[in-house]
Amino acid sequence: MLAGDVDITHSAHPLLMPARNAAQIVTIHDLFFLAHTQDTGAEIRRDYPVLAASHARRAHAVITSTRYGRSQIIERLGVAAERIYVCPPGAPVWRTLGRQPNVPADGCILFMGTLEPRKNVGALLDAYQRLLDGRRTLPRMVLAGRATAAASTWVARINSAPLSDHVTHIGYVDDQTREDLYRSARVLVLPSLDEGFGLPALEAMAAGVPVIVSSRGSLPEVVQDAGAQVDPSDTTALAAAIERAAFDQTWALRAAQAGLDRARTFTWTESARTLHRAYTDAITRRREQPAAVRHQPA
């Protein structure tokens, strides 16, 4: 427990950092751990479903990245609305991208993210294979991101015919490689079952790359009308969206420009203002708490 001269403790996860005198803040990116407990890590599975709600209600402020996340925290964890602050990330500034649409004719179909159950990679592979069955030519698919143990079936499928000649999994990528991948992409596809934000969608829009995203979680709020939204359980619709992005140049250019415009609305300056307000409000709430409440054990 922190007992010294500290004004604020801010946990980057839903559980409070113990502190005797400081205002306490938690960050809640999403509530996937409640809806899909079996698909989370052992420590999260053990602690978060049991403790997250009480910790969030006791926090002097809760940080999340979307209005969708805020509504979920209110409804499912019972946190007072005025204690929740929406602080989305700012759009990245790429070295060579972001000045105009990036839709190379020979670009790949790109997935960016950890290969884990919530990312719905199986549906993406199903949609791509459906297109392969009906087309003689199709852009290659590149999956960039670490594969978890739960992704072993997907990895085996990628390494077997017919996908092995058309799909590449390259694992984790560093920042330089990340920009190179967006430059080589015709479209980013993110068919997640749930996302607290969906950073690859913002990265792609900021790079001028068209996006296809799931119609669930926070992705519709992040992308709005700047890209295609598809029910992640509908592989036929997902295949159709990928086909349009790959072969309809007019749509691709329009979506890329809309993405650039949308990405510019995400600024670190605005998020910093909101975070500063959250810190100030949290300190005020801490000071106004009765002593008996203030000194409850964490």
C-alpha positions as CSV (number, residue, x, y, z in Angstrom):
1,M,0.0,0.0,0.0
2,L,1.2,3.5,-0.9
3,A,1.2,5.6,2.3
4,G,3.5,8.5,1.4
5,D,2.8,11.9,0.0
6,V,1.0,10.8,-3.2
7,D,-2.0,12.7,-4.7
8,I,-3.1,10.0,-7.2
9,T,-2.7,6.4,-7.9
10,H,-3.8,5.3,-11.4
11,S,-4.0,1.7,-12.3
12,A,-3.8,0.7,-16.0
13,H,-6.3,-2.1,-15.3
14,P,-9.6,-2.4,-13.5
15,L,-8.2,-3.2,-10.0
16,L,-7.4,-0.4,-7.6
17,M,-3.8,0.3,-6.6
18,P,-3.9,0.3,-2.8
19,A,-3.2,3.7,-1.3
20,R,-3.9,5.2,2.2
21,N,-4.2,8.9,1.2
22,A,-4.3,9.2,-2.5
23,A,-7.2,9.5,-4.9
24,Q,-7.6,6.2,-6.8
25,I,-8.2,5.9,-10.5
26,V,-8.6,2.8,-12.6
27,T,-8.6,2.2,-16.4
28,I,-11.2,-0.1,-17.9
29,H,-10.5,-0.8,-21.6
30,D,-13.4,-3.2,-22.0
31,L,-15.6,-5.8,-20.2
32,F,-14.7,-8.8,-22.3
33,F,-13.6,-10.6,-19.1
34,L,-17.2,-10.6,-18.0
35,A,-18.8,-11.9,-21.2
36,H,-16.1,-14.4,-22.2
37,T,-14.4,-15.3,-19.0
38,Q,-13.1,-18.6,-20.5
39,D,-11.2,-16.8,-23.2
40,T,-9.1,-14.7,-20.8
41,G,-5.8,-15.4,-19.0
42,A,-5.7,-17.3,-15.7
43,E,-5.0,-14.2,-13.5
44,I,-7.7,-12.1,-15.2
45,R,-10.2,-15.1,-15.0
46,R,-9.5,-15.4,-11.3
47,D,-9.6,-11.8,-10.2
48,Y,-11.4,-9.5,-12.6
49,P,-15.0,-10.9,-12.6
50,V,-15.0,-11.0,-8.8
51,L,-13.3,-7.7,-8.0
52,A,-13.7,-5.3,-11.0
53,A,-17.2,-4.0,-10.1
54,S,-16.5,-3.2,-6.5
55,H,-13.2,-1.6,-7.4
56,A,-14.7,0.5,-10.1
57,R,-17.4,1.7,-7.8
58,R,-14.9,2.7,-5.1
59,A,-12.6,4.5,-7.6
60,H,-12.6,8.2,-7.5
61,A,-12.5,8.2,-11.3
62,V,-12.7,5.6,-14.1
63,I,-10.9,6.0,-17.4
64,T,-12.2,4.4,-20.6
65,S,-11.7,5.1,-24.3
66,T,-15.2,5.2,-25.8
67,R,-18.7,6.2,-25.1
68,Y,-19.7,2.6,-25.7
69,G,-17.3,1.5,-22.9
70,R,-18.7,4.2,-20.6
71,S,-22.2,2.9,-21.1
72,Q,-21.1,-0.6,-20.4
73,I,-19.4,0.4,-17.2
74,I,-22.5,2.2,-16.0
75,E,-24.9,-0.7,-16.9
76,R,-22.8,-3.7,-15.9
77,L,-20.6,-2.4,-13.1
78,G,-23.0,0.1,-11.6
79,V,-20.5,3.1,-11.6
80,A,-22.0,6.6,-11.4
81,A,-21.9,8.3,-14.8
82,E,-20.1,11.4,-13.5
83,R,-17.1,9.4,-12.4
84,I,-16.4,7.9,-15.8
85,Y,-14.1,9.8,-18.3
86,V,-13.8,9.0,-22.0
87,C,-10.1,9.4,-23.1
88,P,-9.6,7.9,-26.6
89,P,-6.0,7.6,-27.9
90,G,-4.8,10.2,-30.4
91,A,-4.3,9.2,-34.0
92,P,-0.7,8.2,-34.8
93,V,1.4,10.4,-37.0
94,W,3.2,8.2,-39.5
95,R,6.5,9.2,-41.1
96,T,5.4,8.6,-44.7
97,L,1.7,7.9,-44.6
98,G,-1.4,9.9,-43.8
99,R,-1.2,12.7,-46.3
100,Q,-3.5,11.0,-48.9
101,P,-5.4,7.7,-49.5
102,N,-3.2,4.6,-49.6
103,V,-4.8,2.0,-51.8
104,P,-2.2,0.2,-53.8
105,A,-3.6,-1.9,-56.6
106,D,-1.5,-4.9,-55.5
107,G,-2.0,-4.3,-51.8
108,C,-2.7,-7.0,-49.3
109,I,-5.7,-7.7,-47.1
110,L,-4.3,-6.9,-43.7
111,F,-5.3,-8.1,-40.2
112,M,-3.4,-6.4,-37.3
113,G,-3.8,-7.7,-33.7
114,T,-3.1,-10.6,-31.3
115,L,-4.6,-13.9,-32.6
116,E,-6.9,-14.6,-29.7
117,P,-10.6,-15.7,-29.5
118,R,-12.2,-12.3,-29.5
119,K,-10.5,-11.3,-32.7
120,N,-12.6,-13.8,-34.7
121,V,-9.9,-14.7,-37.1
122,G,-11.6,-18.0,-37.9
123,A,-14.5,-16.0,-39.6
124,L,-11.9,-13.9,-41.5
125,L,-10.3,-17.1,-42.8
126,D,-13.7,-18.5,-43.7
127,A,-14.6,-15.3,-45.7
128,Y,-11.2,-15.3,-47.5
129,Q,-11.5,-19.0,-48.4
130,R,-15.0,-18.3,-49.8
131,L,-13.5,-15.7,-52.1
132,L,-10.7,-18.0,-53.1
133,D,-13.2,-20.7,-54.1
134,G,-14.9,-18.2,-56.5
135,R,-12.0,-16.1,-57.9
136,R,-8.9,-16.9,-59.9
137,T,-7.1,-13.9,-58.5
138,L,-7.3,-12.4,-55.0
139,P,-4.9,-10.2,-53.0
140,R,-2.8,-12.0,-50.5
141,M,-3.8,-11.9,-46.9
142,V,-1.3,-10.9,-44.1
143,L,-2.0,-11.5,-40.4
144,A,0.3,-9.5,-38.2
145,G,0.3,-10.2,-34.4
146,R,1.3,-12.6,-31.8
147,A,-0.5,-16.0,-31.8
148,T,-1.8,-17.2,-28.5
149,A,-2.2,-20.8,-27.6
150,A,-5.9,-20.6,-28.4
151,A,-5.0,-19.7,-32.0
152,S,-3.3,-23.0,-32.8
153,T,-6.2,-24.2,-35.0
154,W,-6.0,-21.0,-37.1
155,V,-2.2,-21.2,-37.4
156,A,-2.5,-24.8,-38.6
157,R,-5.1,-23.8,-41.1
158,I,-3.0,-21.0,-42.4
159,N,-0.1,-23.4,-42.9
160,S,-2.2,-25.9,-44.9
161,A,-3.7,-25.9,-48.4
162,P,-5.5,-24.0,-49.8
163,L,-4.7,-21.0,-47.6
164,S,-0.9,-21.7,-47.3
165,D,-0.3,-20.2,-50.8
166,H,-2.3,-17.1,-50.1
167,V,-2.2,-16.3,-46.4
168,T,0.9,-15.3,-44.3
169,H,1.1,-15.0,-40.5
170,I,4.2,-12.9,-39.6
171,G,3.7,-12.6,-35.8
172,Y,4.5,-9.6,-33.7
173,V,5.7,-6.5,-35.6
174,D,7.7,-3.5,-34.4
175,D,6.8,0.1,-35.2
176,Q,8.8,0.4,-38.3
177,T,7.4,-2.9,-39.7
178,R,3.9,-1.7,-38.7
179,E,4.2,1.3,-40.9
180,D,5.6,-0.7,-43.8
181,L,2.6,-3.1,-43.5
182,Y,0.0,-0.3,-43.6
183,R,1.8,1.1,-46.7
184,S,1.5,-2.4,-48.4
185,A,-2.2,-2.8,-47.4
186,R,-5.2,-2.4,-49.7
187,V,-7.6,-2.7,-46.7
188,L,-7.5,-3.5,-43.0
189,V,-10.0,-6.0,-41.8
190,L,-10.9,-6.2,-38.0
191,P,-13.8,-8.6,-37.5
192,S,-13.6,-8.7,-33.7
193,L,-16.4,-10.0,-31.5
194,D,-15.6,-7.2,-29.1
195,E,-13.2,-4.3,-28.8
196,G,-12.7,-1.7,-26.1
197,F,-11.4,0.6,-28.8
198,G,-9.8,-1.1,-31.8
199,L,-6.5,0.7,-32.2
200,P,-5.6,-0.9,-35.6
201,A,-8.7,0.7,-37.1
202,L,-7.5,4.2,-36.0
203,E,-4.0,3.4,-37.2
204,A,-5.2,2.3,-40.6
205,M,-7.5,5.3,-41.0
206,A,-4.6,7.6,-40.1
207,A,-2.5,5.9,-42.7
208,G,-5.2,6.4,-45.4
209,V,-6.0,2.7,-45.6
210,P,-9.7,1.7,-46.0
211,V,-11.1,-0.3,-43.1
212,I,-13.7,-3.1,-42.7
213,V,-14.7,-3.6,-39.1
214,S,-17.1,-5.5,-36.9
215,S,-20.5,-3.9,-36.1
216,R,-20.0,-4.9,-32.4
217,G,-18.3,-3.3,-29.4
218,S,-16.6,0.1,-29.8
219,L,-15.6,-0.3,-33.5
220,P,-18.8,1.4,-34.9
221,E,-18.2,4.4,-32.7
222,V,-14.5,4.7,-33.7
223,V,-15.0,4.2,-37.4
224,Q,-18.5,5.6,-37.8
225,D,-19.2,6.0,-41.6
226,A,-15.6,6.1,-42.6
227,G,-15.5,2.4,-43.4
228,A,-17.6,-0.8,-43.8
229,Q,-19.2,-2.3,-40.8
230,V,-20.1,-6.0,-41.0
231,D,-21.8,-8.5,-38.6
232,P,-18.8,-10.6,-37.5
233,S,-20.9,-13.8,-37.5
234,D,-21.9,-13.2,-41.2
235,T,-19.0,-14.6,-43.3
236,T,-20.9,-14.0,-46.5
237,A,-21.2,-10.3,-45.8
238,L,-17.6,-10.2,-44.7
239,A,-16.4,-11.8,-47.9
240,A,-18.5,-9.3,-49.9
241,A,-17.0,-6.4,-48.1
242,I,-13.4,-7.7,-48.6
243,E,-14.2,-8.2,-52.3
244,R,-15.5,-4.7,-52.7
245,A,-12.5,-3.2,-51.0
246,A,-10.1,-5.3,-53.2
247,F,-11.7,-4.6,-56.6
248,D,-13.8,-1.4,-56.3
249,Q,-11.3,1.5,-56.6
250,T,-14.0,4.2,-56.3
251,W,-15.2,2.7,-52.9
252,A,-11.6,2.2,-51.7
253,L,-10.6,5.8,-52.4
254,R,-13.7,7.2,-50.8
255,A,-13.3,5.1,-47.7
256,A,-9.6,5.9,-47.4
257,Q,-10.3,9.7,-47.6
258,A,-13.2,9.4,-45.1
259,G,-10.8,7.5,-42.8
260,L,-8.2,10.2,-43.0
261,D,-10.8,12.8,-42.1
262,R,-12.2,10.7,-39.2
263,A,-8.7,10.0,-37.8
264,R,-8.0,13.7,-37.5
265,T,-10.7,14.0,-34.9
266,F,-8.7,11.9,-32.4
267,T,-6.1,14.1,-30.7
268,W,-3.9,13.5,-27.7
269,T,-4.5,17.2,-26.7
270,E,-8.2,16.6,-26.2
271,S,-7.7,13.4,-24.3
272,A,-5.1,15.0,-22.1
273,R,-7.6,17.7,-21.2
274,T,-10.1,15.1,-20.2
275,L,-7.6,13.1,-18.2
276,H,-6.5,16.3,-16.3
277,R,-10.1,16.9,-15.4
278,A,-10.5,13.3,-14.2
279,Y,-7.4,13.7,-12.0
280,T,-8.7,17.0,-10.6
281,D,-12.2,15.7,-9.9
282,A,-10.8,12.5,-8.3
283,I,-8.6,14.5,-5.9
284,T,-11.7,16.6,-5.0
285,R,-13.8,13.5,-4.4
286,R,-11.1,12.0,-2.2
287,R,-10.9,15.1,0.0
288,E,-14.7,15.3,0.4
289,Q,-15.0,11.6,1.5
290,P,-15.8,11.0,5.2
291,A,-12.8,9.7,7.0
292,A,-14.4,6.4,7.7
293,V,-14.8,5.7,4.0
294,R,-11.5,7.2,3.1
295,H,-9.6,4.8,5.2
296,Q,-11.3,1.6,4.1
297,P,-8.8,-1.1,3.2
298,A,-8.2,-1.6,-0.5
